[in-house]
Amino acid sequence: MADTNPTPMSLAMPAGATGVLVLANGDVIWGRGFGAEGSAVGEVCFHTAMTGYQEVLTDPSFAGQMICFTFPHIGNVGANPDDVEADDPHALGIIVREDVTQPSSFRAVEGLDGWMKRHARIGLSGVDTRALTRRIRAVGAPNGVIAHSASGEFDVAALLAMARSWPGLEGMDLAKDVSTEMHYGWGEDAPGGVWKLGLGYDAPAKGYEGVTKDGLRPHVVAIDYGSKRNIFRNLVEAGAQVSVVSATATFDEVMALKPDGIFLSNGPGDPAATAEYAVPVIRQLLETGKPLFGICLGHQLLGLAVGATTTKMFQGHRGANHPVKRLSDGAVEITSMNHGFAVERESLPANVRETHVSLFDGSNAGLELTDKPAFSVQYHPEASPGPQDSLYLFERFVSSLSDK
């Protein structure tokens, strides 16, 4: 049972402290700063993955958040240009137990400390991450400020005021901030397939010729609410050609690309806020009868489009070890998750069937429409980072496009 009255974590500043986390409730947690100097305000959450910290940091779904990693040895494999889900990190900063060491991996091209400096992201080490995680489990994800100063000089009162004035993620639309501004064809100017050891990323033939329907791959138009690159790579691996459009793309702009199917991506922020412009478009797309597949925020937006509701979760799900039960056959998939909002099961209309359930807390993890070819999952089947139990979802979606 979680401790409902966690011990306050406010401590006097220790000698040698160069970093601090100030929570909105007044708790002050000292440590050693690394990465960039400065401060950033947002929501503090925890993540249980043991690997893939670069993928986590560059996941656009983490916009507006800083991450407390429960695994103590973060940074020991360094950083490289392949293990990223976007050009730049979207997480505001990270909180870790052990100091970041020199990289120990043949794939590393630089250390995590230098990579974070280069991308203006703040790190804080020397923190009792177990205690902080237990606190988040007990009282929910707090607002806070992470700060790093090599001189060890901090205006704690000003940082506290910053934490208390930040409005929080509820009601915040962040998809527009992280979405692409330009519509483009995925893989046209760079390899578009999945990564393979010793080979790097696969490069499908120009134009994706000679695969399926009429000599061409089925065409998926992906609406980018803050997508991860490995989602597009797995769509290509499953046999699709992918075009990417912005979060604010209109129905006419999507249909002008002549899609065989529509993909709704993951992304950050409150789905109810993003829904103001996204849901009317999704409803029009559903009426075309074209297959539709959503992941994470895309799952929540599909739920909202069919009349369901979403709610802010107490602590959210973030990790690469989340068990999900597939209701069709009782199979359990170990999944990667990153979300702080959920679709309310009780709000699902009669034409929507629940397909997956989280075995951590029983929350909804998947749905499908009974009268249209549309389905979605709350978790991340692209396995970046995480297990590959759910890659079949990409094949299921792409195979449904062959006769469209």
C-alpha positions as a Markdown table, in Angstrom:
| # | Residue | x | y | z |
|---|---|---|---|---|
| 1 | Met | 0.0 | 0.0 | 0.0 |
| 2 | Ala | 1.3 | 3.4 | -0.9 |
| 3 | Asp | 2.3 | 5.8 | 1.9 |
| 4 | Thr | -0.5 | 8.3 | 2.0 |
| 5 | Asn | 1.5 | 10.7 | 4.2 |
| 6 | Pro | 5.0 | 10.7 | 2.8 |
| 7 | Thr | 7.8 | 12.3 | 4.7 |
| 8 | Pro | 8.5 | 15.9 | 3.6 |
| 9 | Met | 11.6 | 15.9 | 1.4 |
| 10 | Ser | 12.8 | 19.5 | 2.2 |
| 11 | Leu | 16.4 | 19.5 | 3.2 |
| 12 | Ala | 19.0 | 22.0 | 4.0 |
| 13 | Met | 21.3 | 22.7 | 1.1 |
| 14 | Pro | 24.3 | 20.3 | 1.4 |
| 15 | Ala | 27.8 | 21.2 | 0.6 |
| 16 | Gly | 28.7 | 20.8 | -3.0 |
| 17 | Ala | 25.1 | 20.9 | -4.3 |
| 18 | Thr | 24.8 | 22.3 | -7.8 |
| 19 | Gly | 21.3 | 21.2 | -8.7 |
| 20 | Val | 17.9 | 21.3 | -7.1 |
| 21 | Leu | 14.3 | 20.2 | -7.6 |
| 22 | Val | 11.7 | 22.5 | -6.0 |
| 23 | Leu | 8.2 | 21.2 | -5.9 |
| 24 | Ala | 5.0 | 23.3 | -5.7 |
| 25 | Asn | 4.2 | 22.1 | -2.3 |
| 26 | Gly | 7.5 | 23.5 | -0.9 |
| 27 | Asp | 9.6 | 20.5 | -0.9 |
| 28 | Val | 13.2 | 21.2 | -1.9 |
| 29 | Ile | 15.4 | 18.3 | -3.1 |
| 30 | Trp | 19.1 | 18.9 | -3.6 |
| 31 | Gly | 21.5 | 17.1 | -5.8 |
| 32 | Arg | 24.3 | 17.5 | -8.3 |
| 33 | Gly | 23.5 | 19.2 | -11.6 |
| 34 | Phe | 24.7 | 18.0 | -15.0 |
| 35 | Gly | 23.8 | 18.8 | -18.6 |
| 36 | Ala | 22.8 | 22.4 | -19.3 |
| 37 | Glu | 22.6 | 25.1 | -16.6 |
| 38 | Gly | 19.4 | 27.0 | -16.0 |
| 39 | Ser | 15.9 | 26.1 | -14.8 |
| 40 | Ala | 12.8 | 24.6 | -16.3 |
| 41 | Val | 9.2 | 24.3 | -14.9 |
| 42 | Gly | 6.8 | 21.5 | -15.6 |
| 43 | Glu | 5.2 | 18.3 | -14.2 |
| 44 | Val | 7.4 | 15.7 | -12.4 |
| 45 | Cys | 6.7 | 12.1 | -13.3 |
| 46 | Phe | 8.6 | 8.8 | -13.0 |
| 47 | His | 9.6 | 6.3 | -15.6 |
| 48 | Thr | 10.4 | 2.7 | -15.0 |
| 49 | Ala | 12.3 | 1.7 | -18.1 |
| 50 | Met | 15.7 | 0.2 | -17.6 |
| 51 | Thr | 16.9 | 1.0 | -21.1 |
| 52 | Gly | 16.3 | 3.6 | -23.9 |
| 53 | Tyr | 16.7 | 6.8 | -22.0 |
| 54 | Gln | 17.5 | 8.6 | -25.2 |
| 55 | Glu | 14.3 | 7.5 | -26.8 |
| 56 | Val | 12.4 | 8.6 | -23.7 |
| 57 | Leu | 14.0 | 12.0 | -23.6 |
| 58 | Thr | 13.2 | 12.7 | -27.3 |
| 59 | Asp | 9.7 | 11.4 | -27.2 |
| 60 | Pro | 7.5 | 14.4 | -27.9 |
| 61 | Ser | 4.9 | 13.1 | -25.5 |
| 62 | Phe | 7.1 | 14.2 | -22.7 |
| 63 | Ala | 6.8 | 17.9 | -23.5 |
| 64 | Gly | 6.1 | 19.9 | -20.4 |
| 65 | Gln | 7.5 | 17.1 | -18.1 |
| 66 | Met | 10.7 | 16.2 | -16.3 |
| 67 | Ile | 11.5 | 12.5 | -15.6 |
| 68 | Cys | 12.5 | 10.8 | -12.5 |
| 69 | Phe | 14.1 | 7.5 | -13.7 |
| 70 | Thr | 13.6 | 4.6 | -11.2 |
| 71 | Phe | 16.5 | 2.7 | -12.7 |
| 72 | Pro | 19.6 | 4.1 | -11.0 |
| 73 | His | 22.2 | 3.8 | -13.8 |
| 74 | Ile | 21.1 | 6.2 | -16.4 |
| 75 | Gly | 23.7 | 7.5 | -18.9 |
| 76 | Asn | 26.1 | 4.6 | -18.7 |
| 77 | Val | 25.7 | 3.7 | -22.4 |
| 78 | Gly | 26.1 | 7.3 | -23.6 |
| 79 | Ala | 24.3 | 8.8 | -26.6 |
| 80 | Asn | 24.3 | 8.3 | -30.3 |
| 81 | Pro | 22.4 | 9.8 | -33.3 |
| 82 | Asp | 20.3 | 6.6 | -34.0 |
| 83 | Asp | 18.5 | 6.3 | -30.7 |
| 84 | Val | 16.3 | 9.3 | -30.9 |
| 85 | Glu | 12.6 | 9.8 | -31.6 |
| 86 | Ala | 12.9 | 13.5 | -32.7 |
| 87 | Asp | 15.6 | 15.9 | -33.6 |
| 88 | Asp | 15.7 | 17.4 | -30.1 |
| 89 | Pro | 14.7 | 16.2 | -26.6 |
| 90 | His | 11.2 | 17.2 | -25.5 |
| 91 | Ala | 11.5 | 16.2 | -21.8 |
| 92 | Leu | 12.5 | 19.2 | -19.8 |
| 93 | Gly | 15.1 | 17.4 | -17.7 |
| 94 | Ile | 15.9 | 14.2 | -15.8 |
| 95 | Ile | 16.3 | 13.2 | -12.2 |
| 96 | Val | 18.6 | 10.2 | -11.5 |
| 97 | Arg | 20.2 | 8.4 | -8.6 |
| 98 | Glu | 23.8 | 7.8 | -9.6 |
| 99 | Asp | 26.1 | 10.3 | -11.3 |
| 100 | Val | 26.4 | 9.9 | -15.0 |
| 101 | Thr | 29.5 | 8.0 | -15.9 |
| 102 | Gln | 31.6 | 7.9 | -19.0 |
| 103 | Pro | 29.8 | 5.8 | -21.7 |
| 104 | Ser | 30.4 | 2.1 | -21.9 |
| 105 | Ser | 28.9 | 1.1 | -25.3 |
| 106 | Phe | 30.4 | 0.5 | -28.7 |
| 107 | Arg | 27.5 | 2.5 | -30.2 |
| 108 | Ala | 28.1 | 5.7 | -28.1 |
| 109 | Val | 29.5 | 8.8 | -29.8 |
| 110 | Glu | 29.2 | 11.1 | -26.8 |
| 111 | Gly | 28.4 | 11.1 | -23.2 |
| 112 | Leu | 24.8 | 11.8 | -21.9 |
| 113 | Asp | 26.1 | 14.9 | -20.0 |
| 114 | Gly | 27.5 | 16.5 | -23.2 |
| 115 | Trp | 24.4 | 15.5 | -25.2 |
| 116 | Met | 22.2 | 17.2 | -22.7 |
| 117 | Lys | 24.3 | 20.3 | -22.7 |
| 118 | Arg | 24.2 | 20.4 | -26.4 |
| 119 | His | 20.4 | 20.2 | -26.4 |
| 120 | Ala | 19.9 | 22.6 | -23.4 |
| 121 | Arg | 18.4 | 20.0 | -21.1 |
| 122 | Ile | 19.0 | 19.9 | -17.3 |
| 123 | Gly | 20.0 | 16.8 | -15.3 |
| 124 | Leu | 20.0 | 16.3 | -11.5 |
| 125 | Ser | 21.8 | 13.4 | -9.9 |
| 126 | Gly | 22.4 | 12.2 | -6.4 |
| 127 | Val | 18.6 | 12.1 | -5.6 |
| 128 | Asp | 16.8 | 9.4 | -3.7 |
| 129 | Thr | 14.7 | 8.5 | -6.7 |
| 130 | Arg | 13.0 | 5.7 | -4.8 |
| 131 | Ala | 11.7 | 8.2 | -2.2 |
| 132 | Leu | 10.6 | 10.7 | -4.9 |
| 133 | Thr | 8.8 | 7.9 | -6.9 |
| 134 | Arg | 7.0 | 6.7 | -3.8 |
| 135 | Arg | 5.9 | 10.3 | -3.1 |
| 136 | Ile | 4.5 | 10.6 | -6.7 |
| 137 | Arg | 2.7 | 7.3 | -6.2 |
| 138 | Ala | 1.2 | 8.6 | -3.0 |
| 139 | Val | 0.2 | 12.1 | -3.9 |
| 140 | Gly | 0.3 | 12.3 | -7.7 |
| 141 | Ala | 2.6 | 13.9 | -10.2 |
| 142 | Pro | 3.5 | 17.4 | -8.8 |
| 143 | Asn | 4.5 | 20.6 | -10.6 |
| 144 | Gly | 8.1 | 21.6 | -10.0 |
| 145 | Val | 11.2 | 23.4 | -11.2 |
| 146 | Ile | 14.5 | 21.7 | -11.9 |
| 147 | Ala | 17.6 | 23.9 | -11.8 |
| 148 | His | 21.3 | 23.6 | -12.3 |
| 149 | Ser | 23.9 | 26.2 | -11.4 |
| 150 | Ala | 27.6 | 25.3 | -11.3 |
| 151 | Ser | 28.2 | 28.0 | -8.7 |
| 152 | Gly | 25.7 | 26.4 | -6.4 |
| 153 | Glu | 23.7 | 29.6 | -6.1 |
| 154 | Phe | 19.9 | 29.4 | -6.2 |
| 155 | Asp | 17.0 | 31.6 | -5.4 |
| 156 | Val | 14.8 | 28.9 | -3.9 |
| 157 | Ala | 11.9 | 31.4 | -3.2 |
| 158 | Ala | 11.8 | 32.4 | -6.9 |
| 159 | Leu | 11.9 | 28.8 | -8.0 |
| 160 | Leu | 9.1 | 27.9 | -5.7 |
| 161 | Ala | 7.0 | 30.8 | -7.0 |
| 162 | Met | 7.7 | 29.6 | -10.6 |
| 163 | Ala | 6.5 | 26.0 | -9.6 |
| 164 | Arg | 3.4 | 27.3 | -8.0 |
| 165 | Ser | 2.5 | 29.6 | -10.9 |
| 166 | Trp | 2.7 | 27.0 | -13.6 |
| 167 | Pro | -0.9 | 26.0 | -14.5 |
| 168 | Gly | -0.3 | 22.3 | -15.0 |
| 169 | Leu | -0.9 | 19.9 | -18.0 |
| 170 | Glu | -4.7 | 19.7 | -17.5 |
| 171 | Gly | -6.3 | 21.9 | -20.2 |
| 172 | Met | -3.0 | 22.4 | -22.0 |
| 173 | Asp | -2.7 | 21.8 | -25.8 |
| 174 | Leu | 0.9 | 20.9 | -26.6 |
| 175 | Ala | 0.4 | 19.0 | -29.8 |
| 176 | Lys | 0.7 | 22.2 | -31.9 |
| 177 | Asp | 4.0 | 22.9 | -30.3 |
| 178 | Val | 5.6 | 19.6 | -31.2 |
| 179 | Ser | 3.9 | 18.7 | -34.4 |
| 180 | Thr | 5.5 | 19.1 | -37.8 |
| 181 | Glu | 4.9 | 22.4 | -39.6 |
| 182 | Met | 5.5 | 20.9 | -43.1 |
| 183 | His | 3.7 | 18.0 | -44.7 |
| 184 | Tyr | 6.2 | 15.4 | -45.9 |
| 185 | Gly | 6.7 | 11.8 | -47.1 |
| 186 | Trp | 8.4 | 9.7 | -44.5 |
| 187 | Gly | 11.5 | 8.1 | -45.8 |
| 188 | Glu | 11.7 | 10.1 | -49.0 |
| 189 | Asp | 15.0 | 11.8 | -48.1 |
| 190 | Ala | 16.3 | 9.3 | -45.5 |
| 191 | Pro | 16.1 | 5.6 | -44.6 |
| 192 | Gly | 12.5 | 4.9 | -43.5 |
| 193 | Gly | 12.7 | 1.4 | -42.1 |
| 194 | Val | 13.5 | -0.1 | -38.7 |
| 195 | Trp | 17.0 | -0.2 | -37.2 |
| 196 | Lys | 19.0 | -3.5 | -37.5 |
| 197 | Leu | 22.3 | -4.2 | -35.7 |
| 198 | Gly | 25.2 | -3.7 | -38.0 |
| 199 | Leu | 23.0 | -2.3 | -40.8 |
| 200 | Gly | 21.4 | 0.8 | -39.2 |
| 201 | Tyr | 18.1 | 1.9 | -40.6 |
| 202 | Asp | 16.6 | 0.1 | -43.6 |
| 203 | Ala | 16.1 | 2.2 | -46.8 |
| 204 | Pro | 13.1 | 1.1 | -48.7 |
| 205 | Ala | 13.3 | 1.5 | -52.5 |
| 206 | Lys | 12.5 | 5.0 | -53.7 |
| 207 | Gly | 8.8 | 5.4 | -54.0 |
| 208 | Tyr | 8.3 | 2.1 | -52.1 |
| 209 | Glu | 7.7 | 0.3 | -55.4 |
| 210 | Gly | 6.8 | -3.3 | -56.0 |
| 211 | Val | 5.3 | -4.3 | -52.7 |
| 212 | Thr | 1.5 | -4.5 | -52.8 |
| 213 | Lys | -1.6 | -3.0 | -54.4 |
| 214 | Asp | -1.0 | -2.0 | -58.0 |
| 215 | Gly | 2.7 | -2.3 | -57.5 |
| 216 | Leu | 2.7 | 0.2 | -54.7 |
| 217 | Arg | 2.5 | 0.0 | -50.9 |
| 218 | Pro | -0.8 | 1.1 | -49.4 |
| 219 | His | -0.6 | 4.8 | -48.4 |
| 220 | Val | -1.0 | 5.8 | -44.8 |
| 221 | Val | -1.5 | 9.4 | -43.9 |
| 222 | Ala | -0.2 | 10.0 | -40.4 |
| 223 | Ile | -1.5 | 13.0 | -38.4 |
| 224 | Asp | 1.4 | 14.1 | -36.3 |
| 225 | Tyr | 0.3 | 15.2 | -32.8 |
| 226 | Gly | 3.8 | 14.6 | -31.5 |
| 227 | Ser | 4.8 | 11.4 | -33.1 |
| 228 | Lys | 7.8 | 9.1 | -32.5 |
| 229 | Arg | 9.9 | 8.2 | -35.5 |
| 230 | Asn | 9.8 | 4.5 | -34.8 |
| 231 | Ile | 6.1 | 4.4 | -35.3 |
| 232 | Phe | 6.6 | 5.5 | -38.9 |
| 233 | Arg | 9.4 | 3.0 | -39.3 |
| 234 | Asn | 7.2 | 0.1 | -38.2 |
| 235 | Leu | 4.4 | 1.2 | -40.5 |
| 236 | Val | 7.0 | 1.0 | -43.3 |
| 237 | Glu | 8.3 | -2.4 | -42.0 |
| 238 | Ala | 4.7 | -3.6 | -42.1 |
| 239 | Gly | 4.4 | -2.7 | -45.7 |
| 240 | Ala | 3.0 | 0.9 | -45.9 |
| 241 | Gln | 4.0 | 4.1 | -47.6 |
| 242 | Val | 3.7 | 7.0 | -45.1 |
| 243 | Ser | 2.9 | 10.7 | -45.5 |
| 244 | Val | 3.0 | 12.9 | -42.4 |
| 245 | Val | 0.7 | 15.9 | -41.9 |
| 246 | Ser | 0.5 | 18.5 | -39.1 |
| 247 | Ala | -1.8 | 18.2 | -36.0 |
| 248 | Thr | -3.9 | 21.0 | -37.5 |
| 249 | Ala | -4.3 | 19.5 | -40.9 |
| 250 | Thr | -7.8 | 19.8 | -42.3 |
| 251 | Phe | -10.0 | 17.0 | -43.6 |
| 252 | Asp | -9.5 | 18.2 | -47.2 |
| 253 | Glu | -5.7 | 18.4 | -46.7 |
| 254 | Val | -5.6 | 14.8 | -45.5 |
| 255 | Met | -7.9 | 13.5 | -48.3 |
| 256 | Ala | -6.0 | 15.4 | -50.9 |
| 257 | Leu | -3.2 | 12.9 | -50.3 |
| 258 | Lys | -5.5 | 10.0 | -51.3 |
| 259 | Pro | -4.9 | 7.9 | -48.2 |
| 260 | Asp | -5.7 | 4.2 | -48.0 |
| 261 | Gly | -5.7 | 4.5 | -44.2 |
| 262 | Ile | -5.3 | 7.1 | -41.5 |
| 263 | Phe | -2.9 | 7.0 | -38.5 |
| 264 | Leu | -3.4 | 9.2 | -35.4 |
| 265 | Ser | -0.1 | 9.6 | -33.5 |
| 266 | Asn | 0.9 | 9.9 | -29.9 |
| 267 | Gly | 1.6 | 13.3 | -28.4 |
| 268 | Pro | 1.7 | 15.5 | -25.2 |
| 269 | Gly | -0.8 | 17.5 | -23.3 |
| 270 | Asp | -4.5 | 17.2 | -22.5 |
| 271 | Pro | -6.5 | 15.4 | -25.2 |
| 272 | Ala | -9.6 | 17.4 | -24.4 |
| 273 | Ala | -7.7 | 20.6 | -25.4 |
| 274 | Thr | -6.2 | 19.1 | -28.6 |
| 275 | Ala | -9.7 | 17.7 | -29.4 |
| 276 | Glu | -11.0 | 21.2 | -30.1 |
| 277 | Tyr | -9.5 | 21.1 | -33.6 |
| 278 | Ala | -8.6 | 17.4 | -33.9 |
| 279 | Val | -11.9 | 15.7 | -33.2 |
| 280 | Pro | -14.0 | 17.4 | -36.0 |
| 281 | Val | -11.4 | 16.2 | -38.5 |
| 282 | Ile | -11.3 | 12.7 | -37.1 |
| 283 | Arg | -15.1 | 12.4 | -37.2 |
| 284 | Gln | -15.1 | 13.4 | -40.9 |
| 285 | Leu | -12.3 | 10.8 | -41.5 |
| 286 | Leu | -14.3 | 8.1 | -39.8 |
| 287 | Glu | -17.2 | 8.8 | -42.2 |
| 288 | Thr | -15.1 | 8.0 | -45.2 |
| 289 | Gly | -14.9 | 4.3 | -44.1 |
| 290 | Lys | -11.1 | 4.2 | -44.4 |
| 291 | Pro | -9.2 | 2.2 | -41.8 |
| 292 | Leu | -7.9 | 4.2 | -38.9 |
| 293 | Phe | -5.4 | 3.3 | -36.2 |
| 294 | Gly | -4.4 | 5.5 | -33.2 |
| 295 | Ile | -1.7 | 5.3 | -30.5 |
| 296 | Cys | -1.6 | 7.0 | -27.1 |
| 297 | Leu | -2.9 | 10.6 | -27.7 |
| 298 | Gly | -4.4 | 9.3 | -31.0 |
| 299 | His | -6.2 | 6.7 | -28.9 |
| 300 | Gln | -7.6 | 9.3 | -26.6 |
| 301 | Leu | -8.7 | 11.5 | -29.5 |
| 302 | Leu | -10.4 | 8.6 | -31.3 |
| 303 | Gly | -12.3 | 8.0 | -28.0 |
| 304 | Leu | -13.3 | 11.6 | -27.8 |
| 305 | Ala | -14.4 | 11.6 | -31.5 |
| 306 | Val | -16.8 | 8.8 | -30.9 |
| 307 | Gly | -18.3 | 10.4 | -27.8 |
| 308 | Ala | -16.3 | 9.1 | -24.9 |
| 309 | Thr | -14.5 | 11.2 | -22.3 |
| 310 | Thr | -11.0 | 11.4 | -21.0 |
| 311 | Thr | -9.6 | 12.2 | -17.5 |
| 312 | Lys | -6.3 | 13.2 | -15.9 |
| 313 | Met | -4.8 | 10.2 | -14.2 |
| 314 | Phe | -3.5 | 10.3 | -10.7 |
| 315 | Gln | 0.1 | 9.4 | -11.6 |
| 316 | Gly | 0.0 | 8.2 | -15.1 |
| 317 | His | 1.7 | 5.2 | -16.8 |
| 318 | Arg | 5.3 | 5.6 | -17.9 |
| 319 | Gly | 7.6 | 2.7 | -18.5 |
| 320 | Ala | 8.5 | -0.3 | -20.7 |
| 321 | Asn | 7.1 | -3.0 | -18.5 |
| 322 | His | 3.4 | -2.5 | -18.3 |
| 323 | Pro | 1.2 | -5.6 | -18.6 |
| 324 | Val | -1.9 | -5.3 | -20.8 |
| 325 | Lys | -4.6 | -8.0 | -21.2 |
| 326 | Arg | -6.0 | -8.5 | -24.7 |
| 327 | Leu | -9.6 | -9.2 | -24.1 |
| 328 | Ser | -10.2 | -11.2 | -27.4 |
| 329 | Asp | -8.2 | -14.1 | -26.2 |
| 330 | Gly | -6.9 | -13.3 | -22.7 |
| 331 | Ala | -3.3 | -13.0 | -23.8 |
| 332 | Val | -1.0 | -10.6 | -21.9 |
| 333 | Glu | 1.3 | -8.2 | -23.7 |
| 334 | Ile | 4.1 | -6.5 | -21.9 |
| 335 | Thr | 4.0 | -2.9 | -23.3 |
| 336 | Ser | 5.7 | 0.5 | -23.3 |
| 337 | Met | 3.5 | 3.3 | -22.0 |
| 338 | Asn | 3.7 | 7.0 | -21.6 |
| 339 | His | 0.5 | 8.8 | -20.8 |
| 340 | Gly | -1.1 | 10.9 | -18.0 |
| 341 | Phe | -4.7 | 10.9 | -19.4 |
| 342 | Ala | -7.0 | 8.0 | -20.0 |
| 343 | Val | -10.2 | 7.2 | -21.8 |
| 344 | Glu | -13.1 | 6.6 | -19.3 |
| 345 | Arg | -14.4 | 3.0 | -19.9 |
| 346 | Glu | -17.9 | 3.9 | -18.6 |
| 347 | Ser | -18.2 | 6.6 | -21.3 |
| 348 | Leu | -17.7 | 4.3 | -24.3 |
| 349 | Pro | -20.8 | 4.4 | -26.5 |
| 350 | Ala | -22.6 | 1.2 | -27.7 |
| 351 | Asn | -20.7 | 1.0 | -31.0 |
| 352 | Val | -17.3 | 0.9 | -29.3 |
| 353 | Arg | -15.8 | -2.3 | -27.9 |
| 354 | Glu | -13.0 | -2.3 | -25.3 |
| 355 | Thr | -10.1 | -4.5 | -26.5 |
| 356 | His | -7.3 | -4.1 | -24.0 |
| 357 | Val | -7.1 | -3.4 | -20.2 |
| 358 | Ser | -4.1 | -2.4 | -18.1 |
| 359 | Leu | -3.3 | -5.0 | -15.5 |
| 360 | Phe | -1.7 | -2.4 | -13.3 |
| 361 | Asp | -4.8 | -0.5 | -12.5 |
| 362 | Gly | -7.6 | -1.8 | -14.8 |
| 363 | Ser | -7.7 | 1.4 | -16.9 |
| 364 | Asn | -8.7 | 1.2 | -20.6 |
| 365 | Ala | -5.8 | 0.4 | -22.9 |
| 366 | Gly | -7.5 | -0.2 | -26.2 |
| 367 | Leu | -10.8 | 0.1 | -28.2 |
| 368 | Glu | -12.3 | -0.6 | -31.6 |
| 369 | Leu | -15.4 | 0.5 | -33.4 |
| 370 | Thr | -18.0 | -2.2 | -34.2 |
| 371 | Asp | -19.4 | -0.3 | -37.2 |
| 372 | Lys | -16.3 | 1.2 | -38.8 |
| 373 | Pro | -12.7 | -0.1 | -39.4 |
| 374 | Ala | -11.1 | 1.9 | -36.6 |
| 375 | Phe | -9.1 | 0.8 | -33.6 |
| 376 | Ser | -6.6 | 2.3 | -31.2 |
| 377 | Val | -4.4 | 1.4 | -28.2 |
| 378 | Gln | -3.2 | 3.5 | -25.2 |
| 379 | Tyr | 0.2 | 2.0 | -25.2 |
| 380 | His | 3.2 | 2.2 | -27.6 |
| 381 | Pro | 3.6 | -0.9 | -29.8 |
| 382 | Glu | 6.6 | 0.5 | -31.7 |
| 383 | Ala | 8.9 | -0.7 | -28.9 |
| 384 | Ser | 11.2 | 2.3 | -28.6 |
| 385 | Pro | 12.1 | 1.7 | -25.9 |
| 386 | Gly | 10.4 | -1.4 | -24.8 |
| 387 | Pro | 9.2 | -4.9 | -25.6 |
| 388 | Gln | 8.0 | -6.0 | -29.1 |
| 389 | Asp | 4.9 | -8.0 | -28.0 |
| 390 | Ser | 2.6 | -5.6 | -29.8 |
| 391 | Leu | 4.3 | -5.1 | -33.2 |
| 392 | Tyr | 1.5 | -7.2 | -34.7 |
| 393 | Leu | -0.8 | -4.2 | -34.5 |
| 394 | Phe | 1.1 | -2.5 | -37.3 |
| 395 | Glu | 0.8 | -5.6 | -39.5 |
| 396 | Arg | -2.9 | -5.8 | -38.6 |
| 397 | Phe | -3.5 | -2.2 | -39.7 |
| 398 | Val | -1.5 | -2.3 | -42.9 |
| 399 | Ser | -2.9 | -5.6 | -44.0 |
| 400 | Ser | -6.4 | -4.1 | -43.7 |
| 401 | Leu | -5.5 | -1.5 | -46.3 |
| 402 | Ser | -4.8 | -3.8 | -49.2 |
| 403 | Asp | -8.4 | -3.7 | -50.6 |
| 404 | Lys | -9.0 | 0.0 | -49.9 |
